[in-house]
Amino acid sequence: MIYYKPLVCFEDIESKISLYISHGGNGSIYQAMSQPVPLIVIPAFFEQEWNAHRVKKLNLGQVIFPGEMDDEIFTAIHRAISERVPEISETIQKRISSQNLSGIIQNAVHDWFENTRL
């Protein structure tokens, strides 16, 4: 079942999501990493593409680039729902949720970028 809301605060739904589909912007990636759920990134430009490459390289989720979307999105959704969440996603989520979020997300993401340069 898919729920759609025109505008929703992530904190109101974060404990209810089972799949995160995003354009791959910095804020979306931070939110996705705060919950151990499958991630699908569909980037459009700029930092979204950089983030998508890192998501793919670290096996944090699946990436679908524009032009690959026709049948790929349905395959990716099926794969994301049926496969186990990558261990790195669970590790990042535990690190983020175990402490005060204000500085931890920034530090976790900084470490992630520093340790995974392309």
N, CA, C and O atoms as CSV, one atom per row, in Angstrom:
chain,resi,resn,atom,element,x,y,z
A,1,MET,N,N,0.835,-1.159,0.000
A,1,MET,CA,C,0.000,0.000,0.000
A,1,MET,C,C,0.890,1.235,0.000
A,1,MET,O,O,1.893,1.276,0.712
A,2,ILE,N,N,0.539,2.220,-0.775
A,2,ILE,CA,C,1.291,3.466,-0.875
A,2,ILE,C,C,0.422,4.600,-0.344
A,2,ILE,O,O,-0.745,4.727,-0.713
A,3,TYR,N,N,1.007,5.424,0.530
A,3,TYR,CA,C,0.313,6.599,1.041
A,3,TYR,C,C,0.960,7.830,0.442
A,3,TYR,O,O,2.184,7.922,0.354
A,4,TYR,N,N,0.132,8.771,0.032
A,4,TYR,CA,C,0.640,10.001,-0.542
A,4,TYR,C,C,0.077,11.178,0.245
A,4,TYR,O,O,-1.125,11.235,0.507
A,5,LYS,N,N,0.923,12.098,0.615
A,5,LYS,CA,C,0.516,13.334,1.284
A,5,LYS,C,C,1.175,14.475,0.534
A,5,LYS,O,O,2.369,14.397,0.246
A,6,PRO,N,N,0.438,15.543,0.202
A,6,PRO,CA,C,1.035,16.651,-0.532
A,6,PRO,C,C,2.164,17.338,0.241
A,6,PRO,O,O,3.138,17.775,-0.372
A,7,LEU,N,N,2.060,17.444,1.559
A,7,LEU,CA,C,3.116,18.015,2.375
A,7,LEU,C,C,3.037,17.352,3.739
A,7,LEU,O,O,1.990,17.363,4.386
A,8,VAL,N,N,4.125,16.787,4.162
A,8,VAL,CA,C,4.127,16.093,5.442
A,8,VAL,C,C,5.478,16.319,6.128
A,8,VAL,O,O,6.517,16.365,5.469
A,9,CYS,N,N,5.450,16.456,7.429
A,9,CYS,CA,C,6.669,16.602,8.206
A,9,CYS,C,C,7.264,15.204,8.407
A,9,CYS,O,O,6.579,14.298,8.881
A,10,PHE,N,N,8.528,15.035,8.048
A,10,PHE,CA,C,9.153,13.720,8.119
A,10,PHE,C,C,9.076,13.123,9.520
A,10,PHE,O,O,8.851,11.922,9.668
A,11,GLU,N,N,9.259,13.940,10.534
A,11,GLU,CA,C,9.232,13.437,11.909
A,11,GLU,C,C,7.882,12.809,12.269
A,11,GLU,O,O,7.810,11.953,13.150
A,12,ASP,N,N,6.811,13.236,11.586
A,12,ASP,CA,C,5.486,12.674,11.848
A,12,ASP,C,C,5.316,11.270,11.265
A,12,ASP,O,O,4.459,10.512,11.717
A,13,ILE,N,N,6.124,10.923,10.270
A,13,ILE,CA,C,5.940,9.623,9.608
A,13,ILE,C,C,7.153,8.710,9.681
A,13,ILE,O,O,7.074,7.556,9.259
A,14,GLU,N,N,8.276,9.196,10.205
A,14,GLU,CA,C,9.522,8.442,10.125
A,14,GLU,C,C,9.430,7.039,10.703
A,14,GLU,O,O,10.080,6.133,10.182
A,15,SER,N,N,8.661,6.824,11.743
A,15,SER,CA,C,8.571,5.492,12.346
A,15,SER,C,C,7.621,4.587,11.580
A,15,SER,O,O,7.513,3.401,11.895
A,16,LYS,N,N,6.930,5.122,10.581
A,16,LYS,CA,C,5.935,4.354,9.829
A,16,LYS,C,C,6.380,3.952,8.427
A,16,LYS,O,O,5.707,3.164,7.764
A,17,ILE,N,N,7.517,4.493,7.971
A,17,ILE,CA,C,7.915,4.227,6.593
A,17,ILE,C,C,8.634,2.881,6.465
A,17,ILE,O,O,9.307,2.428,7.391
A,18,SER,N,N,8.477,2.259,5.306
A,18,SER,CA,C,9.169,0.998,5.043
A,18,SER,C,C,10.024,1.094,3.778
A,18,SER,O,O,10.744,0.152,3.447
A,19,LEU,N,N,9.950,2.219,3.073
A,19,LEU,CA,C,10.745,2.462,1.872
A,19,LEU,C,C,10.875,3.969,1.708
A,19,LEU,O,O,9.901,4.703,1.874
A,20,TYR,N,N,12.085,4.430,1.380
A,20,TYR,CA,C,12.320,5.858,1.205
A,20,TYR,C,C,12.764,6.079,-0.238
A,20,TYR,O,O,13.823,5.602,-0.645
A,21,ILE,N,N,11.961,6.797,-1.004
A,21,ILE,CA,C,12.300,7.158,-2.388
A,21,ILE,C,C,12.558,8.658,-2.391
A,21,ILE,O,O,11.722,9.441,-1.941
A,22,SER,N,N,13.722,9.054,-2.904
A,22,SER,CA,C,14.143,10.439,-2.802
A,22,SER,C,C,14.862,10.893,-4.057
A,22,SER,O,O,15.353,10.078,-4.838
A,23,HIS,N,N,14.919,12.211,-4.242
A,23,HIS,CA,C,15.714,12.784,-5.326
A,23,HIS,C,C,17.197,12.783,-4.960
A,23,HIS,O,O,18.042,13.015,-5.825
A,24,GLY,N,N,17.525,12.529,-3.703
A,24,GLY,CA,C,18.926,12.411,-3.307
A,24,GLY,C,C,19.575,13.691,-2.843
A,24,GLY,O,O,20.802,13.782,-2.803
A,25,GLY,N,N,18.776,14.683,-2.489
A,25,GLY,CA,C,19.350,15.907,-1.934
A,25,GLY,C,C,19.927,15.652,-0.548
A,25,GLY,O,O,19.637,14.631,0.076
A,26,ASN,N,N,20.736,16.575,-0.078
A,26,ASN,CA,C,21.380,16.393,1.225
A,26,ASN,C,C,20.372,16.145,2.339
A,26,ASN,O,O,20.537,15.202,3.113
A,27,GLY,N,N,19.336,16.966,2.439
A,27,GLY,CA,C,18.336,16.798,3.488
A,27,GLY,C,C,17.635,15.461,3.416
A,27,GLY,O,O,17.404,14.821,4.442
A,28,SER,N,N,17.296,15.034,2.214
A,28,SER,CA,C,16.622,13.743,2.045
A,28,SER,C,C,17.519,12.580,2.457
A,28,SER,O,O,17.061,11.627,3.088
A,29,ILE,N,N,18.786,12.662,2.100
A,29,ILE,CA,C,19.723,11.604,2.482
A,29,ILE,C,C,19.863,11.559,3.999
A,29,ILE,O,O,19.885,10.476,4.585
A,30,TYR,N,N,19.956,12.727,4.645
A,30,TYR,CA,C,20.057,12.771,6.111
A,30,TYR,C,C,18.830,12.109,6.736
A,30,TYR,O,O,18.951,11.306,7.661
A,31,GLN,N,N,17.651,12.454,6.224
A,31,GLN,CA,C,16.430,11.850,6.759
A,31,GLN,C,C,16.413,10.345,6.534
A,31,GLN,O,O,16.080,9.583,7.442
A,32,ALA,N,N,16.764,9.921,5.347
A,32,ALA,CA,C,16.749,8.486,5.036
A,32,ALA,C,C,17.695,7.725,5.943
A,32,ALA,O,O,17.391,6.605,6.352
A,33,MET,N,N,18.843,8.315,6.266
A,33,MET,CA,C,19.808,7.623,7.112
A,33,MET,C,C,19.358,7.563,8.564
A,33,MET,O,O,19.931,6.810,9.352
A,34,SER,N,N,18.347,8.339,8.936
A,34,SER,CA,C,17.879,8.309,10.317
A,34,SER,C,C,16.950,7.131,10.586
A,34,SER,O,O,16.580,6.884,11.733
A,35,GLN,N,N,16.574,6.410,9.548
A,35,GLN,CA,C,15.719,5.226,9.694
A,35,GLN,C,C,16.322,4.071,8.895
A,35,GLN,O,O,16.746,4.266,7.756
A,36,PRO,N,N,16.367,2.876,9.476
A,36,PRO,CA,C,16.941,1.739,8.725
A,36,PRO,C,C,15.919,1.145,7.764
A,36,PRO,O,O,15.350,0.085,8.024
A,37,VAL,N,N,15.694,1.841,6.649
A,37,VAL,CA,C,14.752,1.375,5.635
A,37,VAL,C,C,15.439,1.378,4.279
A,37,VAL,O,O,16.427,2.088,4.089
A,38,PRO,N,N,14.934,0.599,3.336
A,38,PRO,CA,C,15.502,0.627,1.988
A,38,PRO,C,C,15.388,2.030,1.385
A,38,PRO,O,O,14.433,2.765,1.639
A,39,LEU,N,N,16.386,2.369,0.586
A,39,LEU,CA,C,16.463,3.701,-0.018
A,39,LEU,C,C,16.598,3.572,-1.535
A,39,LEU,O,O,17.408,2.793,-2.037
A,40,ILE,N,N,15.796,4.344,-2.246
A,40,ILE,CA,C,15.917,4.457,-3.704
A,40,ILE,C,C,16.137,5.932,-4.007
A,40,ILE,O,O,15.349,6.780,-3.590
A,41,VAL,N,N,17.213,6.239,-4.735
A,41,VAL,CA,C,17.537,7.615,-5.091
A,41,VAL,C,C,17.356,7.792,-6.591
A,41,VAL,O,O,17.856,7.002,-7.392
A,42,ILE,N,N,16.629,8.844,-6.955
A,42,ILE,CA,C,16.426,9.203,-8.363
A,42,ILE,C,C,16.902,10.652,-8.509
A,42,ILE,O,O,16.101,11.578,-8.384
A,43,PRO,N,N,18.200,10.857,-8.772
A,43,PRO,CA,C,18.752,12.214,-8.796
A,43,PRO,C,C,18.398,12.969,-10.071
A,43,PRO,O,O,18.110,12.380,-11.113
A,44,ALA,N,N,18.430,14.291,-9.950
A,44,ALA,CA,C,18.186,15.134,-11.118
A,44,ALA,C,C,19.437,15.931,-11.495
A,44,ALA,O,O,19.772,16.026,-12.676
A,45,PHE,N,N,20.129,16.503,-10.508
A,45,PHE,CA,C,21.280,17.344,-10.816
A,45,PHE,C,C,22.119,17.600,-9.579
A,45,PHE,O,O,21.742,17.225,-8.469
A,46,PHE,N,N,23.259,18.240,-9.782
A,46,PHE,CA,C,24.190,18.770,-8.785
A,46,PHE,C,C,24.474,17.780,-7.655
A,46,PHE,O,O,24.864,16.643,-7.918
A,47,GLU,N,N,24.280,18.202,-6.385
A,47,GLU,CA,C,24.687,17.340,-5.271
A,47,GLU,C,C,23.869,16.061,-5.217
A,47,GLU,O,O,24.298,15.081,-4.609
A,48,GLN,N,N,22.708,16.054,-5.837
A,48,GLN,CA,C,21.899,14.837,-5.870
A,48,GLN,C,C,22.654,13.719,-6.581
A,48,GLN,O,O,22.624,12.571,-6.138
A,49,GLU,N,N,23.324,14.046,-7.673
A,49,GLU,CA,C,24.101,13.039,-8.401
A,49,GLU,C,C,25.313,12.600,-7.588
A,49,GLU,O,O,25.644,11.414,-7.576
A,50,TRP,N,N,25.978,13.528,-6.910
A,50,TRP,CA,C,27.119,13.161,-6.059
A,50,TRP,C,C,26.651,12.218,-4.957
A,50,TRP,O,O,27.267,11.181,-4.708
A,51,ASN,N,N,25.559,12.589,-4.302
A,51,ASN,CA,C,25.018,11.749,-3.234
A,51,ASN,C,C,24.612,10.379,-3.771
A,51,ASN,O,O,24.836,9.360,-3.118
A,52,ALA,N,N,24.018,10.358,-4.958
A,52,ALA,CA,C,23.593,9.087,-5.549
A,52,ALA,C,C,24.785,8.167,-5.780
A,52,ALA,O,O,24.701,6.967,-5.523
A,53,HIS,N,N,25.887,8.718,-6.261
A,53,HIS,CA,C,27.079,7.901,-6.473
A,53,HIS,C,C,27.594,7.325,-5.153
A,53,HIS,O,O,28.040,6.179,-5.108
A,54,ARG,N,N,27.533,8.115,-4.083
A,54,ARG,CA,C,27.975,7.624,-2.767
A,54,ARG,C,C,27.022,6.566,-2.226
A,54,ARG,O,O,27.464,5.574,-1.645
A,55,VAL,N,N,25.734,6.765,-2.409
A,55,VAL,CA,C,24.746,5.771,-1.981
A,55,VAL,C,C,25.015,4.451,-2.686
A,55,VAL,O,O,24.997,3.388,-2.066
A,56,LYS,N,N,25.264,4.529,-3.981
A,56,LYS,CA,C,25.546,3.329,-4.769
A,56,LYS,C,C,26.859,2.676,-4.340
A,56,LYS,O,O,26.921,1.461,-4.155
A,57,LYS,N,N,27.909,3.486,-4.181
A,57,LYS,CA,C,29.230,2.965,-3.824
A,57,LYS,C,C,29.209,2.265,-2.471
A,57,LYS,O,O,29.858,1.233,-2.298
A,58,LEU,N,N,28.474,2.814,-1.514
A,58,LEU,CA,C,28.423,2.244,-0.165
A,58,LEU,C,C,27.320,1.199,0.004
A,58,LEU,O,O,27.158,0.628,1.083
A,59,ASN,N,N,26.571,0.957,-1.060
A,59,ASN,CA,C,25.464,0.006,-1.003
A,59,ASN,C,C,24.437,0.409,0.055
A,59,ASN,O,O,23.878,-0.446,0.741
A,60,LEU,N,N,24.194,1.712,0.183
A,60,LEU,CA,C,23.177,2.209,1.111
A,60,LEU,C,C,21.783,2.099,0.515
A,60,LEU,O,O,20.786,2.130,1.237
A,61,GLY,N,N,21.718,1.972,-0.798
A,61,GLY,CA,C,20.425,1.895,-1.462
A,61,GLY,C,C,20.632,1.750,-2.951
A,61,GLY,O,O,21.742,1.527,-3.434
A,62,GLN,N,N,19.537,1.882,-3.657
A,62,GLN,CA,C,19.571,1.752,-5.111
A,62,GLN,C,C,19.485,3.129,-5.754
A,62,GLN,O,O,18.899,4.056,-5.194
A,63,VAL,N,N,20.074,3.246,-6.927
A,63,VAL,CA,C,20.064,4.506,-7.663
A,63,VAL,C,C,19.495,4.262,-9.047
A,63,VAL,O,O,19.875,3.318,-9.740
A,64,ILE,N,N,18.586,5.123,-9.427
A,64,ILE,CA,C,18.020,5.078,-10.778
A,64,ILE,C,C,18.229,6.466,-11.373
A,64,ILE,O,O,17.696,7.453,-10.867
A,65,PHE,N,N,18.999,6.533,-12.436
A,65,PHE,CA,C,19.247,7.810,-13.078
A,65,PHE,C,C,18.150,8.091,-14.095
A,65,PHE,O,O,17.597,7.160,-14.680
A,66,PRO,N,N,17.826,9.372,-14.314
A,66,PRO,CA,C,16.805,9.711,-15.310
A,66,PRO,C,C,17.125,9.045,-16.645
A,66,PRO,O,O,18.281,8.990,-17.065
A,67,GLY,N,N,16.102,8.549,-17.290
A,67,GLY,CA,C,16.288,7.820,-18.535
A,67,GLY,C,C,16.257,6.319,-18.326
A,67,GLY,O,O,16.052,5.567,-19.279
A,68,GLU,N,N,16.457,5.869,-17.092
A,68,GLU,CA,C,16.406,4.445,-16.772
A,68,GLU,C,C,15.092,4.104,-16.070
A,68,GLU,O,O,14.899,2.968,-15.637
A,69,MET,N,N,14.201,5.066,-15.957
A,69,MET,CA,C,13.083,4.942,-15.039
A,69,MET,C,C,11.938,4.047,-15.474
A,69,MET,O,O,11.224,3.544,-14.606
A,70,ASP,N,N,11.720,3.819,-16.734
A,70,ASP,CA,C,10.515,3.136,-17.175
A,70,ASP,C,C,10.188,1.893,-16.357
A,70,ASP,O,O,9.240,1.903,-15.572
A,71,ASP,N,N,10.952,0.839,-16.528
A,71,ASP,CA,C,10.695,-0.388,-15.786
A,71,ASP,C,C,11.569,-0.491,-14.547
A,71,ASP,O,O,11.266,-1.263,-13.637
A,72,GLU,N,N,12.646,0.275,-14.503
A,72,GLU,CA,C,13.590,0.191,-13.392
A,72,GLU,C,C,12.962,0.530,-12.053
A,72,GLU,O,O,13.285,-0.102,-11.047
A,73,ILE,N,N,12.073,1.511,-12.017
A,73,ILE,CA,C,11.514,1.931,-10.741
A,73,ILE,C,C,10.731,0.799,-10.084
A,73,ILE,O,O,10.829,0.601,-8.873
A,74,PHE,N,N,9.959,0.060,-10.869
A,74,PHE,CA,C,9.179,-1.040,-10.294
A,74,PHE,C,C,10.086,-2.185,-9.841
A,74,PHE,O,O,9.835,-2.808,-8.809
A,75,THR,N,N,11.131,-2.457,-10.608
A,75,THR,CA,C,12.106,-3.473,-10.211
A,75,THR,C,C,12.813,-3.049,-8.931
A,75,THR,O,O,13.004,-3.862,-8.027
A,76,ALA,N,N,13.198,-1.791,-8.851
A,76,ALA,CA,C,13.901,-1.282,-7.674
A,76,ALA,C,C,13.015,-1.330,-6.433
A,76,ALA,O,O,13.480,-1.700,-5.356
A,77,ILE,N,N,11.761,-0.963,-6.573
A,77,ILE,CA,C,10.840,-1.014,-5.436
A,77,ILE,C,C,10.669,-2.448,-4.961
A,77,ILE,O,O,10.725,-2.716,-3.761
A,78,HIS,N,N,10.464,-3.361,-5.880
A,78,HIS,CA,C,10.317,-4.768,-5.504
A,78,HIS,C,C,11.570,-5.276,-4.799
A,78,HIS,O,O,11.477,-5.951,-3.773
A,79,ARG,N,N,12.732,-4.957,-5.342
A,79,ARG,CA,C,14.002,-5.381,-4.753
A,79,ARG,C,C,14.184,-4.774,-3.363
A,79,ARG,O,O,14.604,-5.462,-2.433
A,80,ALA,N,N,13.869,-3.488,-3.223
A,80,ALA,CA,C,14.041,-2.796,-1.937
A,80,ALA,C,C,13.157,-3.391,-0.857
A,80,ALA,O,O,13.574,-3.517,0.294
A,81,ILE,N,N,11.952,-3.753,-1.219
A,81,ILE,CA,C,11.022,-4.309,-0.240
A,81,ILE,C,C,11.386,-5.743,0.121
A,81,ILE,O,O,11.209,-6.157,1.266
A,82,SER,N,N,11.888,-6.493,-0.833
A,82,SER,CA,C,12.148,-7.913,-0.583
A,82,SER,C,C,13.522,-8.197,0.014
A,82,SER,O,O,13.717,-9.254,0.614
A,83,GLU,N,N,14.475,-7.284,-0.134
A,83,GLU,CA,C,15.818,-7.521,0.390
A,83,GLU,C,C,15.985,-6.902,1.766
A,83,GLU,O,O,15.240,-6.005,2.161
A,84,ARG,N,N,16.958,-7.390,2.471
A,84,ARG,CA,C,17.283,-6.885,3.799
A,84,ARG,C,C,17.952,-5.513,3.679
A,84,ARG,O,O,18.674,-5.242,2.720
A,85,VAL,N,N,17.700,-4.659,4.666
A,85,VAL,CA,C,18.331,-3.330,4.701
A,85,VAL,C,C,19.836,-3.528,4.871
A,85,VAL,O,O,20.252,-4.319,5.717
A,86,PRO,N,N,20.665,-2.828,4.085
A,86,PRO,CA,C,22.122,-2.984,4.219
A,86,PRO,C,C,22.593,-2.711,5.648
A,86,PRO,O,O,22.065,-1.830,6.327
A,87,GLU,N,N,23.580,-3.466,6.091
A,87,GLU,CA,C,24.108,-3.323,7.454
A,87,GLU,C,C,24.600,-1.907,7.731
A,87,GLU,O,O,24.430,-1.396,8.837
A,88,ILE,N,N,25.209,-1.272,6.729
A,88,ILE,CA,C,25.710,0.087,6.931
A,88,ILE,C,C,24.570,1.047,7.246
A,88,ILE,O,O,24.753,1.983,8.025
A,89,SER,N,N,23.390,0.833,6.653
A,89,SER,CA,C,22.236,1.683,6.947
A,89,SER,C,C,21.813,1.527,8.393
A,89,SER,O,O,21.496,2.509,9.065
A,90,GLU,N,N,21.809,0.296,8.872
A,90,GLU,CA,C,21.442,0.044,10.264
A,90,GLU,C,C,22.474,0.666,11.213
A,90,GLU,O,O,22.112,1.223,12.249
A,91,THR,N,N,23.743,0.569,10.858
A,91,THR,CA,C,24.813,1.131,11.685
A,91,THR,C,C,24.686,2.648,11.782
A,91,THR,O,O,24.786,3.213,12.871
A,92,ILE,N,N,24.466,3.306,10.647
A,92,ILE,CA,C,24.325,4.761,10.637
A,92,ILE,C,C,23.095,5.174,11.426
A,92,ILE,O,O,23.147,6.138,12.190
A,93,GLN,N,N,21.987,4.458,11.253
A,93,GLN,CA,C,20.760,4.800,11.972
A,93,GLN,C,C,20.957,4.666,13.477
A,93,GLN,O,O,20.500,5.524,14.232
A,94,LYS,N,N,21.624,3.612,13.928
A,94,LYS,CA,C,21.859,3.424,15.362
A,94,LYS,C,C,22.742,4.545,15.910
A,94,LYS,O,O,22.513,5.051,17.009
A,95,ARG,N,N,23.737,4.918,15.141
A,95,ARG,CA,C,24.635,5.986,15.579
A,95,ARG,C,C,23.889,7.307,15.692
A,95,ARG,O,O,24.101,8.063,16.640
A,96,ILE,N,N,23.021,7.585,14.733
A,96,ILE,CA,C,22.251,8.826,14.747
A,96,ILE,C,C,21.252,8.829,15.902
A,96,ILE,O,O,21.136,9.828,16.612
A,97,SER,N,N,20.527,7.725,16.101
A,97,SER,CA,C,19.461,7.705,17.095
A,97,SER,C,C,19.945,7.530,18.523
A,97,SER,O,O,19.181,7.771,19.457
A,98,SER,N,N,21.176,7.122,18.718
A,98,SER,CA,C,21.650,6.865,20.073
A,98,SER,C,C,22.084,8.123,20.824
A,98,SER,O,O,22.329,8.067,22.029
A,99,GLN,N,N,22.180,9.232,20.143
A,99,GLN,CA,C,22.645,10.456,20.781
A,99,GLN,C,C,21.800,11.639,20.338
A,99,GLN,O,O,20.833,11.484,19.592
A,100,ASN,N,N,22.173,12.807,20.800
A,100,ASN,CA,C,21.486,14.030,20.432
A,100,ASN,C,C,21.636,14.259,18.928
A,100,ASN,O,O,22.752,14.302,18.412
A,101,LEU,N,N,20.520,14.405,18.236
A,101,LEU,CA,C,20.548,14.509,16.775
A,101,LEU,C,C,21.198,15.778,16.249
A,101,LEU,O,O,21.700,15.780,15.125
A,102,SER,N,N,21.204,16.837,17.007
A,102,SER,CA,C,21.678,18.113,16.468
A,102,SER,C,C,23.074,18.043,15.880
A,102,SER,O,O,23.301,18.558,14.785
A,103,GLY,N,N,24.013,17.423,16.573
A,103,GLY,CA,C,25.378,17.349,16.058
A,103,GLY,C,C,25.722,16.004,15.471
A,103,GLY,O,O,26.643,15.907,14.660
A,104,ILE,N,N,25.022,14.978,15.852
A,104,ILE,CA,C,25.356,13.626,15.423
A,104,ILE,C,C,25.112,13.420,13.934
A,104,ILE,O,O,25.928,12.793,13.258
A,105,ILE,N,N,24.017,13.930,13.418
A,105,ILE,CA,C,23.748,13.759,11.985
A,105,ILE,C,C,24.856,14.429,11.184
A,105,ILE,O,O,25.378,13.854,10.229
A,106,GLN,N,N,25.206,15.627,11.574
A,106,GLN,CA,C,26.259,16.342,10.855
A,106,GLN,C,C,27.569,15.567,10.911
A,106,GLN,O,O,28.249,15.438,9.893
A,107,ASN,N,N,27.935,15.051,12.075
A,107,ASN,CA,C,29.180,14.291,12.198
A,107,ASN,C,C,29.133,12.982,11.417
A,107,ASN,O,O,30.108,12.622,10.758
A,108,ALA,N,N,28.021,12.274,11.483
A,108,ALA,CA,C,27.901,11.008,10.767
A,108,ALA,C,C,28.002,11.221,9.267
A,108,ALA,O,O,28.682,10.468,8.570
A,109,VAL,N,N,27.326,12.248,8.773
A,109,VAL,CA,C,27.363,12.526,7.335
A,109,VAL,C,C,28.749,13.011,6.929
A,109,VAL,O,O,29.253,12.627,5.873
A,110,HIS,N,N,29.371,13.849,7.753
A,110,HIS,CA,C,30.733,14.305,7.456
A,110,HIS,C,C,31.676,13.115,7.353
A,110,HIS,O,O,32.455,13.019,6.404
A,111,ASP,N,N,31.611,12.197,8.333
A,111,ASP,CA,C,32.455,10.997,8.307
A,111,ASP,C,C,32.178,10.167,7.058
A,111,ASP,O,O,33.099,9.656,6.422
A,112,TRP,N,N,30.899,10.040,6.718
A,112,TRP,CA,C,30.494,9.259,5.547
A,112,TRP,C,C,31.123,9.849,4.291
A,112,TRP,O,O,31.676,9.106,3.480
A,113,PHE,N,N,31.053,11.167,4.111
A,113,PHE,CA,C,31.616,11.807,2.926
A,113,PHE,C,C,33.142,11.717,2.934
A,113,PHE,O,O,33.750,11.447,1.898
A,114,GLU,N,N,33.758,11.940,4.081
A,114,GLU,CA,C,35.214,11.907,4.164
A,114,GLU,C,C,35.773,10.513,3.901
A,114,GLU,O,O,36.847,10.384,3.315
A,115,ASN,N,N,35.074,9.487,4.317
A,115,ASN,CA,C,35.559,8.121,4.173
A,115,ASN,C,C,35.187,7.469,2.856
A,115,ASN,O,O,35.597,6.340,2.588
A,116,THR,N,N,34.415,8.164,2.028
A,116,THR,CA,C,33.947,7.542,0.786
A,116,THR,C,C,34.168,8.418,-0.421
A,116,THR,O,O,33.374,8.391,-1.360
A,117,ARG,N,N,35.211,9.179,-0.413
A,117,ARG,CA,C,35.478,10.035,-1.580
A,117,ARG,C,C,35.611,9.203,-2.829
A,117,ARG,O,O,36.218,8.132,-2.821
A,118,LEU,N,N,35.036,9.708,-3.903
A,118,LEU,CA,C,35.078,8.985,-5.185
A,118,LEU,C,C,36.434,9.071,-5.826
A,118,LEU,O,O,36.643,8.520,-6.907
